[in-house]
Amino acid sequence: MATTPTQTNPAKVRLRDVRLSFSSLFTQSASVKDGPLKYRANLIIDPNTVEGKNNLKLLLKARKDVELEKFGKEMEYKDPKRLCIKKGDDQISEKTGEPYDGYAGMIIVSATNGKKFPIVDSDLTPLSAEDGKPYNGCYVNVQITLYAIKDKDKGGNGCFASLDAVQFKKHGTPFGGGGVKAEDVFEVEELDEDDV
């Protein structure tokens, strides 16, 4: 059975068994045209599971802590882009007009980092892009750090999350089509004696 490291910084949150989406963990990308290049990921939390409820409890406590420290109160944000925690049902695909695949009924945490951070396998072996994981749709454990900002020049008050570390946990159904499955396009070929 895995042991859980002690968590001392109230802004740091370890999310367990969350699903990865819209991630760019090995290559920096921009969220908007000409925007800053960062490593990024959306983390899908299922609020109906025991693990998901625990994740939300830790996340909301960290949000409260950083907002009280920065603003002296819990905040409401007029612009939903100024908060890293979102309802999945509100994240709508322009193509379909529906919530993104896997988002309905979920809680989404957007996290970024301008610097490299550890990405490891379930046994703590370092991973690279060539390993093919983590990928969008798989399950991961993640450490993030919440932080609040108060700056009119940068869009106003906000509460954001920094990606600190990612651990691959288990496989899941890939998002984005996942490519072609051989069994969907080919049949088993029987060899003739002439082919041998």
N, C-alpha and C positions, 0 to 999 in steps of 0.2 A: 504494500500500500504506500502511495506517495505521501511524503511529508510536505507540509506547507511552510515555506519560510516565514519568519516573523515579519510583520509589516509595521513599520514605525512612523513613516512620514504620512500624515493624513491626506496629502494630495495624491499619493501614489496608490493605484488600485490594480490588483491582479484579477483579471477577468478570466474565468475558466470555461472551457468548452463553448466558445463563441464561434460563429461562422464568419469566414472571411469573404469580403465582397469589395469590388472596385479597388483592389489592392495594387500597389506598385511598391513592393518591398525591396527589390534588388536594383531598380532603376528609378531615378527621380522623375517625376512628372508634374505637370501643372494642372490645377483643377479648372482653370479658365485660360483662354488664349492670352499669351504673354504674362501669365501669372508666375509666381515664384515656383521654382523646381524643388520638390520635396518628395521624400518617401511617404507613402500614404496608405490608408486602409479604412474601410468601413467595417465595423464589427457588429454582427447581428446577435442580439441577445433575445432568447426565447423567454418571455416573462411568465410562461406557464409551467416551466420546469423548476425543480428544487434549485439546481445550479443557477438558472436564470434569475430566480428570485433573490438568491444570495448575491449574485453579481450586481443587481439593481440596488440592493440595500447598500453595498459598499460604494457604488458609483454615486448615488444620491447623497450619501453622507459626505463624500469627498467634495462634491459640488457645493454643498452647504458650507463646509469648512473653508474652502477657498474664497467663496463669495463673502462670507462674514469677515474674513481677514481683509479682503480688498475693499469691500463696499460698506461693511458694517451691517449688512442685511442680506437676506435671500433676494435674488433678482428675478424680474420678469423681463424678457428681451422682446422689443418690438419687431426686430428682424430675426427670424428663425436661424439665419446663417451665423448669428453671433453666439449660438449655443451648440456645443458638440454633441449633445444628446437630443435625439429626435424620435418621433413616432414613425415607424416604418410605413404606416398607412398614408403619411403625408409626403413620402418620397415617391413622386410620380414620374413614370417614364414618359417622355415626349412622344415616343413611337406608339405606345399602346394606350396612354391615358389612364393606366392602372398603376398601382404600386409596383416597384421593381420586383423581379422574381425573388421569392423568399422573404420579402419585406412585410407582407400583410400580417398584422397582429404582433409584430416584433418591435423591439426598441433598437435603434441604430446609434452607434457611437462613431463619430468621425475623428480620426487621429492622424497626425502627421509628424514628421521630423526632418529637419534639414540635414542632419548628420546621420551617418551609419550607426546601426545598433545591432545587438546580437539577434540572430535568427538561427534557431536550433531545432533538431529533431526531438522526438519524444525521449531519447536517451541522452540528450544534451550535446550530441555531435553537431558541430556547426554545419549549416546548410548553405548552398549557393544556388543560383538560378538554374544551373545544370542539373540539380537534383530533382527538379520538377515539382517541388513542394516547398513551402505551402503554396496553394493555388486557390483561386476564387471558388468557393463552395466547400472547401475543407474546414475542419474544426481545429481551432488553435487555443492555446492559453496565451494571454497577452498581459504585459504590464504597461500601464499608461500613467502619465502624471497630468492631473488637471491643473490648470492655471487660469486666473482671471486677469483681464486687462481693462484699464480705464484710460482710453486715449481717443479723443475725438478725431485726430488726424488719421487714425487707422480704422475708422468705422464705428467708433464708440465702444461702449462697454461690451464685454463678451466673456464667455467661459469656454475654454478650448482644451484639447487633449494632445499631449505629446506621446508618440510611440517610443517606448523604452526598450522593449524586448518582445520577441515572438517565439513561441514554441509550437511546432506542429504537434497536434494531438491525435487526429484520426482522419481518415478519408471521408469525403462527402460527395454528393452529386455536384459536378462542376457547373458553374454558371457560364452563360455565354455560349451555349450549344455544345461545348465539350468535344467538338470534332466528330468524326465519323467512326462508328463501331463496325469492325470487320464483319461481325455476324449479321449486321443489318444489310450488307450489300453483297456478301458472298455466301455460297453454299459449300458444304463439305464436298470436296472432289475425290471421287474414287479413282485410284490408279488402275489403268489398263496394263495388261502384261507387256504391251508394246512400249509403254512409258517407262518401265523399269529398266 
